[in-house]
Every structure is written in structure tokens, then in C-alpha cells.
Amino acid sequence: MGKLIEVQLGYYRPVQLYDLNDIECQRDDLVILDVERASEFGRVLSDSKKVCEGKAEASTGKVLRKATEGDAKQIENNRLKAIDAMNNCERKVNERKLKMQIVKAEYSFDCSKIIFYFTAEGRVDFRNLVQDLAKSFRVRIELKQIGVRDKAKIVGGYGVCGRELCCSSYMKGFHPLSIKMAKDQNLPLNPSRISGVCGRIKCCMAYEFNAYKELARTLPHVGDKVDTIEGKGKVVNVNVIRRMISVDLGEGRVIKVSCDKTPATVGQ
């Protein structure tokens, strides 16, 4: 059993488990990793006091050392080289008139590989482009097609809340989202209100969804017929957080009923 830590590989690649290899490091430290016989860099995301135990098979690689001052300079040089590589790739994409948009480029720490991230509406035959890039850079080339959510995570930005995008600040991965999450929380189903900068449903729709679902489990639904102390009526609105329902008693009479203090019972 070895000690495993979570590390964000490079700038934009997945968060995975790596063998700590008895190296002392703290959260947010830059580390150099041995991954598939290549050297990579990453940022530690695990709390040093919460290192997990696991089998070697669970790790993607191992930590070689904490990044030195020289390593940090190489990482920065690679970042600047990646900007030039991205511009070069964009020119070649335009020359070949490929329907794809280059989002970012990233060198591996040992400069043995360049990863180009791109978006496209469909499948793209980029075999000739890979050959062009390999001739230019003389390293291994990897082109990775990503979705709009991944693009937002890589590019970054700010949401309507004024804070940095969740996906590009602290989220380790994406969770499934659906319009039902907004409906169950009584949020307006206006696409401009519930969509993030990526054009998909905001990730924050999922944050309170389970709490709403649990709270709503014991409440009547809109359309249910209920008995109240003022008579029978039909539920026309449900406030899950306040545990209040609005009941139409007929003849224009609508009352609010607390489901905690004077609970309404669902009629037959």
C-alpha cells in the first residue's frame, strides 16, 4: 500500500492519483512527475494531512520531486513556447481550411510532446495537420477535441455572480446536469438565466439540487388536492425552502400554508 495524492497534470489535463513516493509536499505545490516514462509537471490538490492509501495500480504515475526554481523557469518557458506553437498551429489550420478552432496548446515538462486542444462541430480529419506540426516541432503531436464546457474551463472567465468560473477555479471534473435541476428549484427556465458562459446549464444548478429534492420529498406537488384548516383546495405553488404552499380554495381565494406549523394533508 502506497500513499496517493491528487495532482492536476499540467495546466489543463485531468486530476488523477499519483504515488507520493515519500516526497514531502503541500497543497498547491508544483511537482515533477514520472508519467508513462516521461517527465510531466503538476499541481498538488490533496491536503497533506489527508493523503489516501491505495494500491500502486490506482496511481497514474509517481512524484519524482518538488519543483525546483530551475523547474519553475522551465515550466514558464514551456508556457511561452506553447503560445508560439498555438499561433503556428492556427496558421496551418487556416492553410488547410479545416473546420476547427484551436483553444490552447501545452508542452509536456520534458518537451517531448505538444498537446493542442481544439473545438469542432463534428469529426475532423487532421492527419495531414499532425504531419505538418511534427515536421515543424519535431516532437510528438497530440490533438485533443474538447467540448464547450472543457473550453470554458481552459479559457476561464467570470460568471454573472461576479466570481471566477467554478470549472476553471476549483472543480476537478464536470457532473451531469439537466433542465430538471432548474425546474425542481423553481428557477426561471429562461436559457439566458440558467446557462453559463459555455452555453450549457450552469454547474451551480447541481449544488443545491439534492437538498431541494430531499426537502420536497415530504411536500405536496403543484396540482395536488389538499385539506387545510380553511377547507379543501388545490396546490398552485410550492416554496421548498420555506416549506410553504399556496392553495387555491376556489372563488379567487388563495391562502399560504406552512407545512411545518399547520401541515396540509393530500386529499384523495
C-alpha positions as CSV (number, residue, x, y, z in Angstrom):
1,M,0.0,0.0,0.0
2,G,1.4,3.4,-1.0
3,K,0.4,6.9,-0.3
4,L,-1.5,8.6,-3.1
5,I,-2.2,12.3,-3.8
6,E,-4.4,14.1,-6.2
7,V,-2.5,16.1,-8.8
8,Q,-3.7,18.4,-11.7
9,L,-1.5,17.2,-14.6
10,G,-0.1,20.2,-16.4
11,Y,-2.4,23.2,-16.8
12,Y,-5.4,21.7,-18.4
13,R,-5.3,17.9,-18.1
14,P,-7.2,15.6,-15.7
15,V,-6.9,15.4,-12.0
16,Q,-5.5,11.9,-11.1
17,L,-3.9,10.0,-8.3
18,Y,-0.1,9.7,-8.2
19,D,2.2,7.8,-5.9
20,L,3.7,10.2,-3.4
21,N,6.9,8.2,-3.4
22,D,7.8,9.5,0.1
23,I,8.2,13.1,-1.2
24,E,7.1,15.8,1.2
25,C,4.8,18.3,-0.5
26,Q,1.9,20.6,0.4
27,R,-1.3,21.5,-1.3
28,D,-0.7,23.9,-4.3
29,D,3.0,22.8,-4.6
30,L,4.3,22.2,-8.1
31,V,5.8,18.7,-8.5
32,I,7.6,16.9,-11.2
33,L,6.0,13.5,-12.2
34,D,7.1,10.3,-13.9
35,V,4.2,9.5,-16.2
36,E,4.5,6.8,-18.9
37,R,8.3,7.1,-18.9
38,A,8.1,10.9,-19.5
39,S,8.5,13.8,-17.2
40,E,5.5,16.0,-16.5
41,F,4.6,18.7,-14.1
42,G,1.5,19.2,-12.0
43,R,0.0,21.0,-9.0
44,V,-0.9,19.1,-5.8
45,L,-4.6,19.3,-4.9
46,S,-4.6,17.0,-1.9
47,D,-4.3,18.3,1.6
48,S,-1.0,17.0,3.0
49,K,-2.9,15.7,6.1
50,K,-5.4,13.8,4.1
51,V,-3.2,11.6,1.9
52,C,-5.0,8.4,1.0
53,E,-3.7,4.9,1.0
54,G,-4.0,2.8,-2.1
55,K,-2.5,0.1,-4.3
56,A,0.1,1.0,-6.9
57,E,-2.4,0.1,-9.7
58,A,-4.6,3.0,-8.7
59,S,-1.9,5.6,-9.4
60,T,-1.2,7.1,-12.9
61,G,2.5,7.7,-12.1
62,K,4.7,8.8,-9.3
63,V,6.0,12.0,-7.9
64,L,9.7,12.5,-8.6
65,R,10.4,15.7,-6.6
66,K,9.0,19.1,-5.7
67,A,9.6,21.5,-8.5
68,T,12.9,23.5,-8.0
69,E,13.5,27.1,-9.1
70,G,15.0,25.8,-12.3
71,D,11.9,23.6,-12.9
72,A,9.6,26.6,-12.4
73,K,11.6,28.5,-15.0
74,Q,11.4,25.6,-17.5
75,I,7.6,25.4,-16.9
76,E,7.3,29.1,-17.7
77,N,9.5,28.8,-20.8
78,N,7.3,25.9,-22.0
79,R,4.2,28.0,-21.4
80,L,5.6,30.8,-23.7
81,K,6.8,28.3,-26.3
82,A,3.2,26.9,-26.3
83,I,1.8,30.3,-27.3
84,D,4.1,30.3,-30.3
85,A,3.1,26.7,-31.1
86,M,-0.6,27.6,-30.9
87,N,-0.2,30.5,-33.3
88,N,1.8,28.2,-35.7
89,C,-0.9,25.6,-35.5
90,E,-3.7,28.1,-36.2
91,R,-1.9,29.2,-39.4
92,K,-1.7,25.7,-40.6
93,V,-5.3,25.1,-39.8
94,N,-6.3,28.1,-41.9
95,E,-4.0,27.0,-44.7
96,R,-5.7,23.6,-44.8
97,K,-9.1,25.2,-44.3
98,L,-10.0,22.8,-41.5
99,K,-13.2,23.5,-39.6
100,M,-11.7,23.5,-36.1
101,Q,-10.8,26.2,-33.6
102,I,-7.5,25.8,-31.6
103,V,-8.2,26.7,-28.0
104,K,-4.8,26.1,-26.2
105,A,-1.5,24.4,-26.6
106,E,0.6,22.8,-23.9
107,Y,4.1,21.3,-23.8
108,S,4.9,18.4,-21.6
109,F,7.6,19.3,-19.0
110,D,10.3,17.5,-20.9
111,C,9.2,19.0,-24.2
112,S,8.8,15.6,-25.7
113,K,5.1,16.3,-26.6
114,I,2.8,19.1,-27.5
115,I,-0.9,18.8,-26.9
116,F,-3.3,21.0,-28.9
117,Y,-6.8,21.4,-27.6
118,F,-9.5,22.3,-30.2
119,T,-13.2,22.5,-30.7
120,A,-15.2,21.5,-33.8
121,E,-18.8,20.8,-34.6
122,G,-18.1,17.4,-36.0
123,R,-15.3,15.0,-36.7
124,V,-12.2,16.5,-38.3
125,D,-9.6,14.6,-40.4
126,F,-6.4,16.2,-39.0
127,R,-3.9,13.6,-40.1
128,N,-2.1,15.9,-42.6
129,L,-2.1,18.7,-40.0
130,V,-0.4,16.4,-37.5
131,Q,2.3,15.6,-40.1
132,D,2.8,19.4,-40.7
133,L,3.2,20.1,-37.0
134,A,5.5,17.1,-36.5
135,K,7.8,18.5,-39.2
136,S,7.7,21.9,-37.6
137,F,8.3,21.0,-34.0
138,R,10.0,17.6,-34.3
139,V,8.2,16.3,-31.2
140,R,5.2,14.0,-30.6
141,I,2.0,15.8,-31.5
142,E,-1.4,15.2,-29.8
143,L,-4.6,16.9,-30.9
144,K,-7.4,16.6,-28.5
145,Q,-11.0,17.6,-29.3
146,I,-12.9,19.1,-26.4
147,G,-16.4,20.2,-25.7
148,V,-17.7,23.7,-24.9
149,R,-17.6,23.0,-21.1
150,D,-14.0,22.0,-21.3
151,K,-13.2,25.1,-23.4
152,A,-14.7,27.3,-20.7
153,K,-12.6,25.5,-18.1
154,I,-9.4,26.0,-20.1
155,V,-10.0,29.6,-21.2
156,G,-11.5,30.8,-17.8
157,G,-13.6,33.9,-17.1
158,Y,-16.2,35.2,-14.7
159,G,-19.8,34.3,-14.2
160,V,-22.8,36.6,-13.7
161,C,-22.2,36.2,-10.0
162,G,-19.0,38.1,-10.4
163,R,-16.8,35.2,-9.3
164,E,-14.3,33.2,-11.3
165,L,-15.9,30.3,-13.2
166,C,-16.3,27.3,-10.9
167,C,-15.0,25.0,-13.6
168,S,-11.8,26.9,-14.0
169,S,-11.2,27.7,-10.3
170,Y,-11.8,24.7,-8.1
171,M,-13.9,22.0,-9.8
172,K,-11.9,18.8,-10.5
173,G,-14.4,17.5,-13.1
174,F,-17.8,18.0,-14.5
175,H,-21.0,16.4,-13.1
176,P,-24.2,15.6,-15.1
177,L,-26.7,18.4,-15.5
178,S,-30.3,18.6,-16.7
179,I,-33.1,21.1,-17.0
180,K,-34.9,19.2,-14.3
181,M,-32.5,20.6,-11.7
182,A,-33.6,24.1,-12.5
183,K,-37.3,23.1,-12.6
184,D,-37.2,21.4,-9.2
185,Q,-35.6,24.5,-7.7
186,N,-38.4,26.8,-9.1
187,L,-35.9,28.7,-11.2
188,P,-36.9,30.6,-14.3
189,L,-36.4,28.4,-17.4
190,N,-35.0,31.3,-19.4
191,P,-31.9,30.0,-21.2
192,S,-30.1,33.3,-20.6
193,R,-30.7,32.9,-16.8
194,I,-29.7,29.3,-16.3
195,S,-26.9,29.0,-18.9
196,G,-23.3,29.6,-18.2
197,V,-20.7,31.3,-20.4
198,C,-20.2,27.9,-22.2
199,G,-23.9,27.9,-23.3
200,R,-24.7,24.9,-21.1
201,I,-26.7,24.7,-17.9
202,K,-24.7,26.4,-15.1
203,C,-22.8,24.0,-12.9
204,C,-24.2,25.7,-9.8
205,M,-27.6,24.2,-10.7
206,A,-26.4,21.0,-9.2
207,Y,-25.1,22.4,-5.9
208,E,-28.4,22.6,-4.0
209,F,-30.4,20.1,-6.2
210,N,-30.1,17.2,-3.8
211,A,-31.1,19.4,-0.8
212,Y,-34.2,20.6,-2.7
213,K,-35.1,17.1,-3.7
214,E,-34.9,15.9,-0.1
215,L,-36.9,18.8,1.3
216,A,-39.5,18.5,-1.4
217,R,-39.9,14.8,-0.8
218,T,-42.5,15.4,2.0
219,L,-44.3,18.3,0.3
220,P,-47.3,18.2,-1.9
221,H,-46.8,18.9,-5.6
222,V,-48.4,21.6,-7.7
223,G,-51.8,20.3,-8.8
224,D,-52.4,18.1,-5.7
225,K,-55.7,18.5,-3.9
226,V,-55.1,19.1,-0.2
227,D,-57.1,19.6,3.0
228,T,-56.3,22.7,5.1
229,I,-57.9,24.2,8.2
230,E,-59.8,26.5,5.9
231,G,-61.1,23.8,3.6
232,K,-60.1,21.8,0.6
233,G,-58.1,23.3,-2.2
234,K,-55.6,22.8,-5.0
235,V,-51.9,23.5,-4.7
236,V,-50.8,26.2,-7.1
237,N,-47.3,27.0,-5.8
238,V,-44.7,25.3,-3.6
239,N,-41.8,27.1,-1.8
240,V,-39.5,24.3,-0.9
241,I,-37.0,26.3,1.2
242,R,-39.7,28.0,3.3
243,R,-41.8,24.8,3.2
244,M,-44.8,26.9,2.3
245,I,-47.5,26.1,-0.3
246,S,-50.1,28.3,-1.9
247,V,-53.6,26.7,-2.0
248,D,-56.4,27.8,-4.2
249,L,-59.7,27.3,-2.3
250,G,-61.8,28.5,-5.2
251,E,-63.7,31.7,-5.8
252,G,-60.4,33.6,-6.0
253,R,-59.3,32.7,-2.5
254,V,-55.6,31.7,-2.4
255,I,-54.0,31.1,1.0
256,K,-50.5,30.2,2.1
257,V,-50.0,27.2,4.3
258,S,-46.9,26.3,6.3
259,C,-46.2,22.6,6.0
260,D,-44.4,22.7,9.3
261,K,-46.8,24.5,11.7
262,T,-50.2,23.7,10.2
263,P,-49.5,21.0,7.7
264,A,-51.8,20.4,4.8
265,T,-52.8,16.8,4.0
266,V,-53.1,15.5,0.5
267,G,-56.7,14.7,-0.3
268,Q,-57.9,11.7,-2.2
